[in-house]
Amino acid sequence: MHPFAAPHTVRLIRAPLAAALNLAMRRGIIDRNVAAIAEIPRIRPHDPRYLTPDQVQDFLPALGGERLGTLFAVTLLLALRPSEAIGLRWQDVDFDARTVTIAQTVQREGGEYVALRPKTDRSARTMPLAVEVAALLRLHRVAQLEEVGRCELVFTNRNGAPVHSPQANRRLSVILERAGLPHLAFEELRHTGATLLLARGHPLEVVQEWLGHTSILTTRRYAAFLLATAERAAGGKAAQVTPERMREAAHTIDGGK
């Protein structure tokens, strides 16, 4: 094994090797499985990448006229996983009770889209729907009815099928570059949403529930990284993503579809 091989690569190579050596042991070819007892390098979690509150202020207006603009805004503001946002159904959005329920995810398997249960019991959750996010979704629904017709899913392609995640990633890259913002992957909009919730002062336990984290340690990691970032920018005044700015975004994002 190359001494500089990444820990994840080592683990990927070790799994089939250990299985093959187990078979050799059962057949009496070898006495022990050296792969099974080998020390496995730890995979160190990467610091999450996210947009700062100042950058979010630039990002939301940059979504104006973008067909997938509401998808990106809602994913960020509700801190959803991409598969949760893509799998969101209109029946899961309760405008009267002002809640959103994550009841399914949509993923592509074997060239087909499949609806699956959320990854854990805690991932199946109901969270509050801010007035500004509700406004975004109402405008989006009108645009969707005009373009595609009545759909079960909140976000679709032009044919009414689920949004293809790689396509969303490509479009997001274009938007971020055009706005002069750091590159983020689609799933990293969730990181941004998580840090915004914490920056607004929501209790850690509440944010854990909204994000659907099984362990509060995962949520705490966002808080620790946010604190470290703030300390590095000591003296800097963080901008707030205010309801007024979000209301402006609600009237801008769907405007050019």
C-alpha positions as CSV (number, residue, x, y, z in Angstrom):
1,M,0.0,0.0,0.0
2,H,1.3,3.4,-0.9
3,P,2.3,5.2,2.3
4,F,0.4,8.3,1.2
5,A,-2.9,6.6,0.2
6,A,-5.9,8.3,1.6
7,P,-7.6,6.6,4.6
8,H,-10.9,6.1,2.6
9,T,-8.9,4.5,-0.3
10,V,-7.3,2.1,2.2
11,R,-10.7,1.1,3.6
12,L,-12.1,0.5,0.1
13,I,-9.2,-1.7,-0.8
14,R,-9.2,-3.6,2.5
15,A,-12.9,-4.7,2.3
16,P,-12.7,-7.0,-0.7
17,L,-9.2,-8.2,0.3
18,A,-10.5,-9.2,3.7
19,A,-13.4,-11.0,2.2
20,A,-11.1,-12.9,-0.2
21,L,-8.8,-13.9,2.6
22,N,-11.8,-15.0,4.7
23,L,-12.8,-17.4,1.9
24,A,-9.2,-18.7,1.7
25,M,-9.2,-19.4,5.5
26,R,-12.5,-21.3,5.2
27,R,-10.9,-23.5,2.5
28,G,-7.8,-24.1,4.6
29,I,-5.5,-22.3,2.2
30,I,-4.2,-19.8,4.9
31,D,-4.2,-19.8,8.7
32,R,-5.2,-16.2,9.4
33,N,-6.7,-13.2,7.7
34,V,-4.0,-10.5,7.9
35,A,-6.3,-7.9,6.3
36,A,-8.8,-8.3,9.2
37,I,-6.2,-7.6,11.9
38,A,-4.4,-4.8,10.0
39,E,-4.6,-1.4,11.6
40,I,-7.1,0.8,9.7
41,P,-6.4,4.5,9.4
42,R,-9.0,6.8,10.8
43,I,-11.0,9.0,8.4
44,R,-10.8,12.5,9.8
45,P,-13.9,14.5,9.1
46,H,-13.4,17.6,6.9
47,D,-14.5,21.0,8.1
48,P,-17.8,21.8,6.5
49,R,-17.7,24.4,3.8
50,Y,-20.5,27.0,3.9
51,L,-21.4,30.6,2.9
52,T,-21.1,33.2,5.6
53,P,-24.2,35.4,6.4
54,D,-22.6,38.2,4.2
55,Q,-22.2,35.8,1.3
56,V,-25.8,34.5,1.7
57,Q,-26.9,38.1,1.3
58,D,-25.3,38.1,-2.1
59,F,-26.3,34.5,-3.0
60,L,-30.1,34.9,-2.6
61,P,-30.4,37.8,-5.1
62,A,-28.2,35.8,-7.5
63,L,-30.9,33.2,-7.7
64,G,-33.2,35.6,-9.4
65,G,-34.4,34.3,-12.8
66,E,-32.9,30.9,-12.2
67,R,-35.2,27.9,-12.8
68,L,-33.7,26.0,-9.9
69,G,-33.4,29.2,-7.8
70,T,-36.2,28.2,-5.4
71,L,-34.7,24.7,-5.0
72,F,-31.4,26.2,-3.9
73,A,-33.0,28.8,-1.6
74,V,-35.3,26.3,0.1
75,T,-32.5,23.7,0.5
76,L,-30.3,26.4,2.2
77,L,-33.0,28.1,4.3
78,L,-34.4,24.8,5.6
79,A,-30.9,23.1,5.8
80,L,-32.2,20.1,3.8
81,R,-30.2,17.2,2.3
82,P,-30.3,17.3,-1.5
83,S,-32.3,14.0,-1.6
84,E,-34.8,15.5,0.9
85,A,-35.3,18.7,-1.2
86,I,-35.6,16.7,-4.4
87,G,-38.1,14.3,-2.8
88,L,-40.2,17.1,-1.2
89,R,-43.9,16.8,-2.1
90,W,-46.6,19.4,-2.1
91,Q,-48.6,17.3,0.4
92,D,-45.6,17.6,2.8
93,V,-45.9,21.4,2.8
94,D,-48.7,22.7,5.1
95,F,-49.1,26.4,4.4
96,D,-51.9,26.7,7.0
97,A,-49.9,25.1,9.9
98,R,-46.7,26.6,8.5
99,T,-44.8,23.4,8.6
100,V,-42.7,21.2,6.3
101,T,-42.5,17.4,6.8
102,I,-39.6,15.3,5.5
103,A,-41.3,12.1,4.7
104,Q,-39.3,10.7,1.8
105,T,-36.1,11.2,-0.2
106,V,-35.6,10.7,-3.9
107,Q,-32.5,9.2,-5.3
108,R,-31.3,7.8,-8.6
109,E,-30.5,4.1,-8.6
110,G,-29.8,2.0,-11.7
111,G,-30.7,4.9,-14.0
112,E,-34.2,5.3,-12.3
113,Y,-35.5,7.7,-9.7
114,V,-36.7,5.9,-6.5
115,A,-38.5,7.2,-3.5
116,L,-37.0,6.0,-0.2
117,R,-37.7,6.5,3.4
118,P,-35.5,9.1,5.1
119,K,-32.1,7.7,6.1
120,T,-32.9,7.5,9.9
121,D,-35.9,7.8,12.1
122,R,-34.8,11.2,13.2
123,S,-34.4,12.2,9.5
124,A,-38.2,11.9,9.2
125,R,-39.2,15.1,10.8
126,T,-41.5,18.2,10.8
127,M,-40.0,21.6,11.0
128,P,-41.5,25.2,11.0
129,L,-42.0,26.9,7.7
130,A,-41.0,30.6,7.9
131,V,-43.3,33.1,6.3
132,E,-40.6,34.1,3.8
133,V,-39.9,30.5,2.8
134,A,-43.6,29.9,2.4
135,A,-43.7,33.0,0.1
136,L,-41.0,31.5,-2.0
137,L,-42.9,28.2,-2.3
138,R,-46.2,29.9,-3.2
139,L,-44.6,31.8,-6.1
140,H,-42.8,28.6,-7.2
141,R,-46.0,26.7,-7.3
142,V,-47.6,29.2,-9.6
143,A,-44.5,29.1,-11.9
144,Q,-44.6,25.3,-11.8
145,L,-48.2,25.1,-12.8
146,E,-47.6,27.3,-15.7
147,E,-44.6,25.5,-17.0
148,V,-45.2,21.8,-16.1
149,G,-48.7,21.5,-14.8
150,R,-49.8,19.9,-11.5
151,C,-47.0,17.8,-10.0
152,E,-46.6,15.7,-6.9
153,L,-43.1,16.9,-6.3
154,V,-42.3,20.5,-5.4
155,F,-39.1,20.5,-7.6
156,T,-39.0,18.9,-11.0
157,N,-37.3,19.2,-14.4
158,R,-39.2,20.6,-17.3
159,N,-40.8,17.2,-18.0
160,G,-42.1,16.8,-14.4
161,A,-39.5,14.3,-13.4
162,P,-37.3,14.7,-10.3
163,V,-34.4,17.1,-10.5
164,H,-31.1,15.3,-11.4
165,S,-28.7,16.2,-8.6
166,P,-25.6,16.4,-10.9
167,Q,-27.5,18.9,-13.1
168,A,-28.3,20.9,-10.0
169,N,-24.6,20.9,-8.9
170,R,-23.5,22.2,-12.3
171,R,-26.0,25.0,-12.3
172,L,-25.2,25.9,-8.7
173,S,-21.5,26.2,-9.7
174,V,-22.4,28.7,-12.5
175,I,-24.5,30.8,-10.1
176,L,-21.8,30.9,-7.4
177,E,-19.1,31.8,-9.9
178,R,-21.2,34.5,-11.5
179,A,-21.8,36.0,-8.1
180,G,-18.1,35.9,-7.2
181,L,-18.8,33.4,-4.3
182,P,-16.8,30.4,-3.2
183,H,-17.6,27.1,-4.9
184,L,-19.9,24.8,-3.0
185,A,-21.5,21.5,-3.8
186,F,-25.3,21.2,-3.7
187,E,-25.1,19.2,-0.4
188,E,-23.1,22.0,1.2
189,L,-26.1,24.4,1.1
190,R,-27.3,22.3,4.0
191,H,-24.0,23.2,5.9
192,T,-24.8,26.9,5.2
193,G,-28.3,26.5,6.5
194,A,-27.1,24.7,9.6
195,T,-24.6,27.5,10.5
196,L,-27.2,30.2,9.8
197,L,-29.7,28.6,12.3
198,L,-26.9,28.4,14.9
199,A,-25.7,32.0,14.2
200,R,-29.3,33.2,14.8
201,G,-29.1,31.8,18.3
202,H,-31.4,28.8,18.0
203,P,-30.6,26.2,20.8
204,L,-28.4,23.3,19.8
205,E,-31.1,20.8,20.6
206,V,-33.7,22.6,18.4
207,V,-31.3,22.8,15.5
208,Q,-30.5,19.1,15.9
209,E,-34.2,18.3,15.6
210,W,-34.7,20.5,12.6
211,L,-31.6,19.0,10.8
212,G,-32.6,15.4,11.7
213,H,-29.2,14.6,13.3
214,T,-29.1,11.3,15.2
215,S,-26.4,12.6,17.5
216,I,-26.1,16.1,18.8
217,L,-22.3,15.7,18.4
218,T,-22.9,16.2,14.6
219,T,-24.8,19.4,15.3
220,R,-22.2,20.6,17.8
221,R,-19.5,20.2,15.2
222,Y,-21.2,23.0,13.2
223,A,-21.3,25.2,16.2
224,A,-17.6,24.6,17.0
225,F,-16.6,25.4,13.4
226,L,-18.8,28.5,13.4
227,L,-17.2,29.7,16.6
228,A,-13.7,29.1,15.3
229,T,-14.5,31.0,12.1
230,A,-15.9,33.9,14.2
231,E,-12.7,34.0,16.3
232,R,-10.5,34.1,13.2
233,A,-12.6,37.1,12.0
234,A,-12.4,38.9,15.4
235,G,-13.8,42.3,15.2
236,G,-15.7,41.6,12.0
237,K,-19.4,42.4,12.1
238,A,-21.5,39.5,10.8
239,A,-24.4,40.4,8.6
240,Q,-27.8,39.0,9.4
241,V,-30.0,37.3,6.9
242,T,-33.1,39.3,7.9
243,P,-36.7,38.6,7.1
244,E,-36.8,41.7,5.0
245,R,-34.0,40.4,2.8
246,M,-35.7,37.0,2.5
247,R,-38.9,38.7,1.5
248,E,-37.1,40.6,-1.2
249,A,-35.6,37.3,-2.4
250,A,-39.1,35.7,-2.5
251,H,-40.2,38.2,-5.1
252,T,-37.0,38.0,-7.0
253,I,-36.1,34.3,-7.3
254,D,-39.1,33.2,-9.4
255,G,-39.3,36.4,-11.4
256,G,-37.5,35.3,-14.5
257,K,-38.8,31.8,-15.0
